[in-house]
Amino acid sequence: MLTVGNYLSVYVVEWTLHHLDLIAHLPSAAEPPAETLAAARASLEKIAGAPIPASFSDKDALLVGTGRRAPTDAETAALGGLAAKIPLVLG
């Protein structure tokens, strides 16, 4: 059973990722609000079962964590064992 809270969390993740997809090639477009990025990151970390290193911005955590962008060598090293789980499959 999906609770209302879980439904809303999924909705925030989904629309934040769609927002990032839509602005990926529009450098002057507004990014999702910081609170939304942080909430989506927290949900992604729950799915991953581990925190994404603090060295990642919320946006980069979402992009790398979902395979929308490949991690740099430094990011792969920072991810450690979590790198083997990325990209996370949502769906």
BANUVO-98428 format. One record per residue (C-alpha): residue number from 1; residue in three letters; x, y, z. Coordinates in Angstrom, 3 decimals. Layout:
BEGIN
@num: NUM | residuo: Ala | x: X | y: Y | z: Z
...
end
This chain:
BEGIN
@num: 1 | residuo: Met | x: 0.000 | y: 0.000 | z: 0.000
@num: 2 | residuo: Leu | x: 1.267 | y: 3.434 | z: -0.950
@num: 3 | residuo: Thr | x: 0.667 | y: 6.084 | z: 1.696
@num: 4 | residuo: Val | x: -0.160 | y: 9.675 | z: 0.835
@num: 5 | residuo: Gly | x: 3.257 | y: 10.738 | z: 2.122
@num: 6 | residuo: Asn | x: 5.026 | y: 8.203 | z: -0.064
@num: 7 | residuo: Tyr | x: 2.928 | y: 9.202 | z: -3.074
@num: 8 | residuo: Leu | x: 3.835 | y: 12.859 | z: -2.606
@num: 9 | residuo: Ser | x: 7.530 | y: 12.006 | z: -2.191
@num: 10 | residuo: Val | x: 7.483 | y: 10.027 | z: -5.432
@num: 11 | residuo: Tyr | x: 5.679 | y: 12.896 | z: -7.145
@num: 12 | residuo: Val | x: 8.360 | y: 15.379 | z: -5.994
@num: 13 | residuo: Val | x: 11.156 | y: 13.126 | z: -7.292
@num: 14 | residuo: Glu | x: 9.412 | y: 12.514 | z: -10.607
@num: 15 | residuo: Trp | x: 8.652 | y: 16.132 | z: -11.358
@num: 16 | residuo: Thr | x: 12.038 | y: 17.367 | z: -10.162
@num: 17 | residuo: Leu | x: 13.748 | y: 14.935 | z: -12.536
@num: 18 | residuo: His | x: 11.421 | y: 15.956 | z: -15.377
@num: 19 | residuo: His | x: 12.186 | y: 19.607 | z: -14.651
@num: 20 | residuo: Leu | x: 15.924 | y: 18.864 | z: -14.849
@num: 21 | residuo: Asp | x: 15.376 | y: 16.963 | z: -18.107
@num: 22 | residuo: Leu | x: 13.439 | y: 19.849 | z: -19.628
@num: 23 | residuo: Ile | x: 16.068 | y: 22.472 | z: -18.792
@num: 24 | residuo: Ala | x: 19.124 | y: 20.342 | z: -19.570
@num: 25 | residuo: His | x: 19.850 | y: 22.268 | z: -22.772
@num: 26 | residuo: Leu | x: 18.399 | y: 25.621 | z: -21.706
@num: 27 | residuo: Pro | x: 21.149 | y: 27.351 | z: -19.714
@num: 28 | residuo: Ser | x: 19.033 | y: 30.415 | z: -18.907
@num: 29 | residuo: Ala | x: 16.042 | y: 28.410 | z: -17.621
@num: 30 | residuo: Ala | x: 15.259 | y: 28.431 | z: -13.922
@num: 31 | residuo: Glu | x: 16.285 | y: 25.341 | z: -11.987
@num: 32 | residuo: Pro | x: 13.987 | y: 23.514 | z: -9.577
@num: 33 | residuo: Pro | x: 13.774 | y: 25.149 | z: -6.130
@num: 34 | residuo: Ala | x: 16.513 | y: 24.180 | z: -3.690
@num: 35 | residuo: Glu | x: 13.962 | y: 22.636 | z: -1.312
@num: 36 | residuo: Thr | x: 12.645 | y: 20.420 | z: -4.100
@num: 37 | residuo: Leu | x: 16.128 | y: 19.281 | z: -5.101
@num: 38 | residuo: Ala | x: 16.937 | y: 18.471 | z: -1.459
@num: 39 | residuo: Ala | x: 13.700 | y: 16.515 | z: -0.974
@num: 40 | residuo: Ala | x: 14.243 | y: 14.554 | z: -4.189
@num: 41 | residuo: Arg | x: 17.814 | y: 13.768 | z: -3.160
@num: 42 | residuo: Ala | x: 16.644 | y: 12.502 | z: 0.234
@num: 43 | residuo: Ser | x: 14.174 | y: 10.175 | z: -1.486
@num: 44 | residuo: Leu | x: 16.847 | y: 8.941 | z: -3.893
@num: 45 | residuo: Glu | x: 19.154 | y: 8.203 | z: -0.969
@num: 46 | residuo: Lys | x: 16.389 | y: 6.160 | z: 0.678
@num: 47 | residuo: Ile | x: 16.034 | y: 4.158 | z: -2.534
@num: 48 | residuo: Ala | x: 19.803 | y: 3.691 | z: -2.715
@num: 49 | residuo: Gly | x: 19.954 | y: 2.641 | z: 0.914
@num: 50 | residuo: Ala | x: 22.917 | y: 4.939 | z: 1.479
@num: 51 | residuo: Pro | x: 23.681 | y: 8.634 | z: 1.446
@num: 52 | residuo: Ile | x: 25.213 | y: 10.160 | z: -1.636
@num: 53 | residuo: Pro | x: 28.422 | y: 11.940 | z: -0.575
@num: 54 | residuo: Ala | x: 28.001 | y: 15.532 | z: 0.613
@num: 55 | residuo: Ser | x: 30.519 | y: 16.601 | z: -2.036
@num: 56 | residuo: Phe | x: 27.708 | y: 16.177 | z: -4.600
@num: 57 | residuo: Ser | x: 25.290 | y: 19.054 | z: -5.008
@num: 58 | residuo: Asp | x: 21.662 | y: 17.973 | z: -4.820
@num: 59 | residuo: Lys | x: 21.343 | y: 18.462 | z: -8.584
@num: 60 | residuo: Asp | x: 24.449 | y: 16.388 | z: -9.327
@num: 61 | residuo: Ala | x: 23.312 | y: 13.672 | z: -6.916
@num: 62 | residuo: Leu | x: 20.055 | y: 13.396 | z: -8.874
@num: 63 | residuo: Leu | x: 21.664 | y: 13.538 | z: -12.304
@num: 64 | residuo: Val | x: 24.373 | y: 10.991 | z: -11.501
@num: 65 | residuo: Gly | x: 22.163 | y: 8.849 | z: -9.287
@num: 66 | residuo: Thr | x: 19.608 | y: 8.365 | z: -12.055
@num: 67 | residuo: Gly | x: 22.094 | y: 7.988 | z: -14.903
@num: 68 | residuo: Arg | x: 21.280 | y: 11.296 | z: -16.531
@num: 69 | residuo: Arg | x: 24.972 | y: 12.185 | z: -16.285
@num: 70 | residuo: Ala | x: 27.982 | y: 9.924 | z: -15.929
@num: 71 | residuo: Pro | x: 30.011 | y: 10.481 | z: -12.775
@num: 72 | residuo: Thr | x: 33.474 | y: 11.957 | z: -13.083
@num: 73 | residuo: Asp | x: 36.403 | y: 9.860 | z: -11.903
@num: 74 | residuo: Ala | x: 36.493 | y: 11.881 | z: -8.670
@num: 75 | residuo: Glu | x: 32.752 | y: 11.368 | z: -8.144
@num: 76 | residuo: Thr | x: 33.080 | y: 7.625 | z: -8.748
@num: 77 | residuo: Ala | x: 35.823 | y: 7.485 | z: -6.140
@num: 78 | residuo: Ala | x: 33.693 | y: 9.497 | z: -3.695
@num: 79 | residuo: Leu | x: 30.739 | y: 7.150 | z: -4.231
@num: 80 | residuo: Gly | x: 32.803 | y: 4.140 | z: -3.196
@num: 81 | residuo: Gly | x: 30.651 | y: 0.996 | z: -3.089
@num: 82 | residuo: Leu | x: 27.544 | y: 2.966 | z: -4.006
@num: 83 | residuo: Ala | x: 29.005 | y: 3.476 | z: -7.506
@num: 84 | residuo: Ala | x: 28.150 | y: -0.157 | z: -8.308
@num: 85 | residuo: Lys | x: 24.431 | y: 0.571 | z: -7.681
@num: 86 | residuo: Ile | x: 24.321 | y: 3.637 | z: -9.909
@num: 87 | residuo: Pro | x: 22.372 | y: 4.421 | z: -11.942
@num: 88 | residuo: Leu | x: 19.394 | y: 3.631 | z: -9.756
@num: 89 | residuo: Val | x: 16.362 | y: 2.312 | z: -11.575
@num: 90 | residuo: Leu | x: 13.235 | y: 4.210 | z: -10.616
@num: 91 | residuo: Gly | x: 10.005 | y: 2.735 | z: -11.736
end
